[in-house]
Amino acid sequence: MSTTVSNAKSKITSSLRWPDAPLVIWMVVLTLILGIVSGLGTDELVKTFNKGFGRALGEFALILLPSFTIAAAMSHKASGSDALGKTAVLASPIAGAGMICPDTAYAALAPAAGRFKLALAFGAYTGFKLLYPAGPLIVAAGLGVVSSNSFSPLATLAFGIGLSIPVWLVGVFWAKQFAHQPDPVAGSTETNVEGNLVQTLLPFVLLTVLMVIGSIAQSGSSALDFFLTPKGALIAAAALSLFQTPVRHRRACLDSAVRRTGSLLLIIGAASAFGAIITGIIPFEVFVRSDNSNATLLVLFSITIAFKLAQGSSMATFAAVAPVTAPLVAASGTNLTAAIFAICLGSFVAILPNDSFYWLVRKDALSNVKSEAKAILLLTGGSVVQALVGMAILLTMTRLL
């Protein structure tokens, strides 16, 4: 009898459970429901959906395709030996930003990191989130402000560097204090003849040089000037990265870039359509005050945390949350750079098992940690502390500026 009752309760619970569906499906469904409930006619609903869906796809395609090409090319390289451990940690924020992927940056530099692998993980995570052209450029594109006069690539790069240094150091300190890893076995080395640290970072050097030149001068040639823009510099860095990759791997790198870009463009389109619908429904200017920018930044920070906890993937979080929060940013009139980094910092929370980065670091840097709860505490705790410290610095800087 008790078994029958238990089975009945299980069936009822299952029937009441939310259907298991990808985030993009929920966004499309919710967008259509909001449009219908708000009284939009069929033609107006479809027109608004179409306009919102395609709003930023071109920008994102030019950013994500070369970014993922670099990431795929880097996966075929390693970086030296255990003697370069500290150098790998120092390079990790740059690698995280340049590869536009903390997973790939960690995988590329981990063979050189030795007992500093957890510090390396927090460095790659920080660079991807806060250093241009990674998180900040992706968020700016999602907000639709990359081409606006209020957006400055050089200022965003400088702000990100200033903010990432203390956030990165917090992660290194956390790793040093709470992760007790044994020293590597004497004489052990891990090498790969296909690459070294200098070669791995060369595309990022090219990317930075082109962006700096483009921010201070123009050549007068439209073809050359394109490669002095962030998108053109990314394409040039991707081309160099492919050139460094063995010929047999190049097609696979491009195929990987196309697959990863395609899936994200679908999420971005759905999120942009959702943003377009709610812009016409919700008067955001009623809920935000232009004289209280810190409150707006905290709202953006909190919304991003919710997306990250639900989604897991950092890249998918950036792709989804920026178009959704774009109306709020526009209505608030808050400092654009501060708004971008409030979203970037919210995405730090947290490194959980629904994030692929968690399992990459868990199985490598924390392979000697037996308890899953302790591994979660080490990774999530560190990322949360990084986010809170970064947000405190951002709010302080906003008050002073």
N, C-alpha and C positions, 0 to 999 in steps of 0.2 A: 504493500500500500504506500509506504513512504517513498519507495522508488518511483512509483507512478506519479505521485505528487511532485517529486523532485524533477522528473522528466517534463511534467506539464509546466512547472515554473520555468524550466530551461527554455522550453519552446516559446513561452510568452515573452521572456527576456530577449530571446533571439529575434522575435518578431518586432519588438520595440526598439531594437538597436539600430543606430544610424547605418544606412547602407555604406559599404566599403567602396569608396570611389576616390580617384585622384583629385588633387586640389583644383586642377583646371576645370574639372566637371562641376564641382561645387561653385566655382566662380561664375561659370556660364549660367548655371541654373539660378543662382541668387540674383545675377544681373537681370535675367529675364523676368523673374518674379517681381523684383523691385520696379522694373519698367511697367509691368502690367498693373501692379497695385497702385502705382502713382498716377495711372490714367493715361499713359502714353498710348497713342494709336499704334496700330501695327506698323504702318509705314514709318512713323517717327521713331518707334522703338528700334526697328531694323537699321534705319539710317544712323541713329545715335550709336548703336552697337558697332556698325561698320566703321564709322569715323573714329571711335575710341580704339577699336582693335588695331587699326593700322597707324595710330598716331606716332609711335616711336619705333616701329619694327625696323625701318631702314637704319636708324641710328644704332640700334642694338646689333643688327646683322654685321655692320662694319666694325663694331667693337668685339663681338663675341667670336666671330669666325677666326680672325687672326689670333685672338687670345687663346682659344682652345687649340689652335694649331701649334702655338708655342708650348702649351701644356703637354700636348701629345708628343712633340719632338723631345721635350725634356725627359719624358718617361723612358727614353732609350739611352739616357746618359746617367752616369754615376759621378761621384766627385771625390776622387782621391782616396785617402786612408784615414785611419783613426787619429793620426798625428795632426790632422786638420780639424779636429773636433771643435775647438773654440772659434776657428775661422768660419766653419759651417754655421755655427750659432749666430755669429755676427752677420753673415750673409743671408740668414733665413728670412728676415723681413723683406729684403729686396727681392729674394726669390719668390716669396709668397705674392708680392705685388706683380712682379714681372710675369710669372706663370699664370696669374689670375686664378689660382687654385691652391689652397693650402695643402691638399692631399698630394698633388704632384710635386710641390716644392719640398715637402717633407720626404717623399720617396726619393727624390733626386739627391738630397743632401744627407739623408740618414746614414749611408755607408761611411761617411766621413765623421759623423758626430760622436761615435763611441758612447761613453757614459753621459753625454750631454744631450741625448735624444729628446728628453721631455722639454728642455729649454728650447731646443730647435723647434719642437712642435708649437710652442707658444709664440715663438718668433715668426714662423710662417703664417700662423693664424692672424697675428697682429698686422703683418705686412699686407696680407690679402684684404683685410677689413679697412685699413686706414690709409694706405699709401696709394697715391695716384700712379697708374691709371686703373687700378683694380676696383675695389669697392666704391670709392668716391665717384669715379667716372660712370660706373654702372648705375649708381643711384641717381646721379645727375641726369643721365639719359632717361631713366624712368620718370623723373620729375619733369622732363621735357624742357630743360634749361641749358643744355650744352651749347646751343647756338645763341643764347641770350647775352646781352651786354653785361648783365649782373654776374655772369659766371666767368671766373678767371682760372684757367688751368694752372698757371704758375702759382697763384695765391693758394689754390686748393692743394697743390703739391707741397708748398711750404708749410701750410697749416697742418697737413697730414703728417709731415715729418716731425714737427714740433709736438704733436699730440701722441704720435706712435712711440716716441722714445720713452717717456715715462710708463706708458701702458705696456710696452715690451719689457722694460726692466722689472715691472711688477710680476710679469709672467716668469721671467728668469729667476727672480727671488723666490717665487712660489715653488718652482721646480726644485731649486736648491734646498729649500727648507723641508719640503714634504715628500720628496721622492728620493728614497735612499736606495740607489742602484749600486751594485758592486762595480768596482773598477774592471775594465776590460782585461782579458788575459794578456800577460806580457808577451810582446812580439806578435800579437794578432793584428792582421791588417785585412782590409777589404778594398779591392781595387777593381777598376773596370777600364779596359784599354780603349773604350769608345769615347772617353771624355775625362775632363778634369774640371776643377772648380772655376778656373779662369775662363775656360771655353764655355762652360755652362752659363756664366753670368754675362758673356759678351753681348748677347741680344738685348739684355736689360741696359747695358751701358749705351748701346746705340739708341735705344728708345729714349733714355734720359737726355742724351746729347741733342737729338733732334727736337725734343720738346723744349729744351732750354733755348736753343737757337730760334725756334719758331716763336717763342714768347718775347724775344727782344728784337727780332729783325725779320724782314721778308726779302726774298730774292728777286721778286718781280716776275718770276716765271711761274705760271699757274701750276705746271706739272711738279716743279720742285717745291713750291709752297704747300702743296697738298701733303707732302711727306714731312712737313714741319708742323702739321696739325697732329693732335693726339691720335686720330684714326689712321692717318697716313704713317705716323711713326710706328704704330702697332703693326701695320702691314709690313713695313720695312723690317721690323724686328722678327716678325714671323717668317719672312723670306730668308733672313740670315739663319734663323733657327733650323729651317728646313734644309738649307745648304749644308749645315753642320751635321745633319742627320744622314746616316747611310742610305743610299738610293733605295734599297729594298724595303725601307721603313716609311718612305715619304708618302706613298699613296695611303697607307694605313693611318698616318697622322692626319691627312686631309679628310679621310672618311670619318675618323673619330670627331674631328672638329665640326663636320656637317651634322652628324647625329646629335651631338651635345647642343649645338646651336639651335637645331630644329625643335627639339623638345622644349627648350627655354623660350623660344619665340612664341610658342603656343601659350605658355603660361603668361608671358608678358602681354600678349594680345588680349587674353581674357581679363587680366588685371586692369589693363588700360580701358577696356570696354566697361568694366565695373566702375572705374573711376569716372568715366564720362557720364554714366547713368546717374550716379549719386551726386555729381556736380549739379545736375539740373533739379535734383529732388531736395537736397539738404542745403540750407543756407549757412555755409560754414562760417561766414563772417559774424553770425550771431553767437557762435560758441568760442571764438577766439578773440583775444584782445591784443591789439598791436603794441600796447604799452607793457605787455607782460610776455616777452619772448621766451623767458625761461620756462613758463608754463607750457607753451607750445612745444618747446624742445623735449620736455618730459613726456608730453603726450605722444610725440613721434617715437621717442625712446621706448615707451611702453607698448605701443602698437607693434613695433618691430619685434620686441621680445615675444609677444603673443604669436606672431607669424613664425618666428624661429622655433619656438617650442612645439608648435603644431607641425611645421614642415620638416625640420631637421636640417635639410640642406641649406648651407649659407647662400649659395648662388641662387637657388630657387626663392629664398627669402628676399634677397635683393630684387629679383625680377618681379616678384608679386607685390611687395609692400610699397615700392616707390610710386608706381602709377596710382595705387589706391590712396596714398597720402598726398599726392600732388595737389588736389584741391585745397587741402588743409594748409599746406605750405603757402600756396598762392594767396589764400584769404587772410592768413595771419600777418603777412608782411614781415615776418621774422627774417633775420640775416640768413641768406641762402646757404652760405658755407657752413654756418652752425647747424642749419637744418639737415644738410647732407650728412654731417658727422654725427648728429644725434641718431639718425637711422643706422649709420655704420656701427656705432657703439651698441645700439640695441641688439644688433645681430650677433654680438659676442655671447649672449645668453641663450643657450649654453651648449657645451659639447656633451651631448647625451647619446645613448645607443641608437637613436633614430637618425644620427648623423654619420655618414661614411667616414668622416675624419676621426671619429671616436674609435672605430674598430681598427683603422690603420695604426693609430698610436697605441691603442690597447694591446694589439698583438705584437708590437715591436718594442716601443719604449717601455711599456708596462707589462711585458711578458712575464716578469718575475713577481708581479702582484697577483696573488692567488684569489683574493676577494674581489668580486665584481663591484660590490658596494664601495670599496676603497678606490678602485679605478675610476668609478663615476665621480667620487668625491674629489679626487686629484684633478681630473680634467674639468669637471663642471665648476668646482670651487675656484680653480684658477681663472677660468674664463669669466665667471661672475665678478670676481675681484677686479679683473682687468676692466670690465665694463663699468663698474661703479667708480673706480678711480678715474677712468677716462671721462665719464660723464661729469664728475665733480670738477675736473679741470676745465671741461668745455663750458659749464655753467659759470665758473669763475671768470674765464676769459670773456664770455659774453657780457658779463656785468662790467668788466673793465673797459671793453671796447666801446 
